């Protein structure tokens, strides 16, 4: 037996359940519905995760420049003192 996990758009969930239900006793042993805990907390979890991974990769590769906090603060203080 194999387990298959599907991610289904909310609008189509009932259609998929109906299709699977029609072959439940023939090809499918059981149907289990779970919700992704990450999406319950943050509906954009996976998009944000991808953005953060890309940001980290850009920083590591040097594509995105990083600034030294202390140097930046020194520059800010100098500018404010003018």
MIKENU-974324 format. One line per 10 residues: number of its first residue (from 1); their letters; for each residue x negated, y negated, z negated of N, C-alpha, C. Coordinates in steps of 0.2 Angstrom, whole numbers, padded with zeros to 4 digits. Example, Ala and Ser with C-alpha at 12.3 -4.5 7.8 and 13.67 -1.06 7.14 Angstrom:
2
1	AS	-0066:0028:-0039:-0062:0022:-0039:-0066:0016:-0039 ~ -0064:0011:-0035:-0068:0005:-0036:-0064:0000:-0039 $
end
This chain:
82
1	XXXXXXXXXX	-0004:0006:0000:0000:0000:0000:-0004:-0006:0000 ~ -0002:-0012:0003:-0006:-0018:0004:-0001:-0023:0001 ~ -0005:-0029:-0002:-0001:-0034:-0004:-0002:-0040:0001 ~ 0003:-0043:0003:0002:-0049:0007:0005:-0055:0004 ~ 0001:-0061:0004:0004:-0067:0001:0005:-0072:0006 ~ 0011:-0075:0006:0013:-0080:0011:0014:-0087:0008 ~ 0012:-0092:0011:0014:-0099:0009:0019:-0101:0013 ~ 0025:-0102:0011:0031:-0104:0015:0033:-0111:0013 ~ 0035:-0115:0018:0038:-0122:0017:0045:-0121:0014 ~ 0046:-0125:0009:0052:-0125:0005:0058:-0124:0009 $
11	XXXXXXXXXX	0059:-0127:0015:0065:-0127:0019:0066:-0120:0022 ~ 0061:-0116:0023:0061:-0110:0026:0061:-0104:0021 ~ 0061:-0105:0015:0060:-0100:0010:0066:-0095:0010 ~ 0072:-0098:0010:0078:-0093:0010:0078:-0089:0017 ~ 0076:-0092:0023:0076:-0088:0029:0071:-0082:0028 ~ 0065:-0084:0026:0060:-0078:0025:0062:-0073:0020 ~ 0065:-0075:0015:0068:-0070:0010:0073:-0066:0013 ~ 0078:-0069:0017:0083:-0065:0020:0080:-0060:0025 ~ 0075:-0062:0029:0072:-0057:0034:0068:-0052:0030 ~ 0065:-0053:0025:0061:-0048:0021:0066:-0043:0017 $
21	XXXXXXXXXX	0071:-0046:0015:0076:-0042:0012:0080:-0037:0016 ~ 0080:-0039:0022:0083:-0034:0027:0079:-0028:0028 ~ 0073:-0028:0027:0068:-0022:0028:0065:-0020:0021 ~ 0068:-0022:0015:0065:-0021:0009:0065:-0014:0007 ~ 0070:-0010:0008:0069:-0003:0007:0066:0001:0012 ~ 0065:-0001:0018:0062:0002:0023:0054:0001:0023 ~ 0052:-0005:0024:0045:-0006:0024:0042:-0010:0018 ~ 0046:-0013:0014:0044:-0017:0008:0046:-0013:0002 ~ 0041:-0012:-0002:0042:-0009:-0009:0045:-0014:-0014 ~ 0043:-0020:-0014:0045:-0026:-0019:0044:-0032:-0016 $
31	XXXXXXXXXX	0048:-0037:-0018:0047:-0044:-0016:0046:-0048:-0023 ~ 0041:-0052:-0023:0039:-0056:-0029:0038:-0063:-0027 ~ 0041:-0068:-0030:0041:-0075:-0028:0037:-0079:-0034 ~ 0032:-0082:-0032:0028:-0086:-0037:0027:-0093:-0035 ~ 0026:-0097:-0039:0024:-0104:-0038:0017:-0106:-0040 ~ 0014:-0110:-0035:0007:-0112:-0037:0007:-0117:-0042 ~ 0003:-0115:-0048:0003:-0119:-0054:0000:-0126:-0052 ~ -0005:-0126:-0047:-0009:-0132:-0045:-0004:-0137:-0042 ~ 0001:-0134:-0038:0005:-0138:-0034:0011:-0141:-0039 ~ 0012:-0137:-0044:0017:-0140:-0049:0015:-0146:-0053 $
41	XXXXXXXXXX	0008:-0146:-0054:0005:-0152:-0058:0004:-0158:-0053 ~ 0002:-0156:-0047:0000:-0161:-0042:0001:-0158:-0035 ~ 0007:-0161:-0032:0009:-0159:-0026:0004:-0160:-0020 ~ -0001:-0164:-0021:-0007:-0165:-0016:-0013:-0162:-0018 ~ -0013:-0157:-0023:-0019:-0154:-0026:-0024:-0152:-0020 ~ -0022:-0148:-0015:-0026:-0145:-0010:-0029:-0150:-0006 ~ -0025:-0155:-0004:-0028:-0161:0000:-0033:-0164:-0004 ~ -0032:-0166:-0010:-0037:-0170:-0014:-0043:-0165:-0015 ~ -0042:-0159:-0016:-0048:-0155:-0017:-0052:-0155:-0011 ~ -0049:-0154:-0005:-0053:-0155:0002:-0057:-0161:0002 $
51	XXXXXXXXXX	-0053:-0167:0001:-0057:-0173:0001:-0063:-0174:-0004 ~ -0062:-0171:-0010:-0067:-0171:-0015:-0073:-0167:-0012 ~ -0072:-0161:-0009:-0077:-0157:-0007:-0081:-0160:-0001 ~ -0077:-0164:0003:-0080:-0167:0009:-0084:-0173:0006 ~ -0082:-0177:0001:-0086:-0182:-0002:-0092:-0180:-0005 ~ -0092:-0174:-0008:-0098:-0171:-0011:-0103:-0169:-0006 ~ -0100:-0166:-0001:-0105:-0164:0005:-0108:-0170:0008 ~ -0104:-0175:0009:-0107:-0182:0012:-0112:-0185:0008 ~ -0111:-0184:0001:-0116:-0187:-0004:-0123:-0183:-0003 ~ -0122:-0176:-0004:-0128:-0172:-0003:-0132:-0173:0003 $
61	XXXXXXXXXX	-0128:-0174:0009:-0131:-0174:0015:-0134:-0181:0016 ~ -0133:-0186:0012:-0135:-0193:0013:-0131:-0197:0018 ~ -0125:-0194:0020:-0121:-0197:0025:-0117:-0203:0021 ~ -0116:-0202:0014:-0113:-0208:0010:-0118:-0210:0005 ~ -0119:-0216:0005:-0125:-0219:0001:-0122:-0220:-0006 ~ -0126:-0218:-0011:-0125:-0219:-0018:-0128:-0225:-0021 ~ -0125:-0228:-0025:-0129:-0234:-0028:-0130:-0232:-0036 ~ -0136:-0235:-0038:-0138:-0234:-0045:-0134:-0239:-0049 ~ -0131:-0236:-0054:-0126:-0240:-0058:-0130:-0246:-0062 ~ -0136:-0244:-0065:-0140:-0250:-0068:-0142:-0255:-0063 $
71	XXXXXXXXXX	-0144:-0253:-0057:-0146:-0258:-0053:-0140:-0263:-0051 ~ -0134:-0259:-0049:-0128:-0263:-0048:-0126:-0268:-0053 ~ -0126:-0265:-0059:-0124:-0270:-0065:-0129:-0276:-0065 ~ -0136:-0275:-0064:-0140:-0280:-0065:-0139:-0285:-0059 ~ -0137:-0283:-0053:-0135:-0287:-0048:-0129:-0291:-0049 ~ -0124:-0288:-0052:-0118:-0291:-0054:-0119:-0296:-0060 ~ -0123:-0295:-0065:-0124:-0300:-0070:-0128:-0306:-0067 ~ -0133:-0305:-0063:-0137:-0310:-0059:-0132:-0315:-0056 ~ -0127:-0312:-0052:-0122:-0315:-0048:-0118:-0319:-0053 ~ -0116:-0316:-0058:-0111:-0320:-0063:-0115:-0326:-0066 $
81	XX	-0121:-0325:-0067:-0125:-0330:-0071:-0126:-0337:-0066 ~ -0125:-0336:-0060:-0126:-0341:-0055:-0121:-0347:-0056 $
end
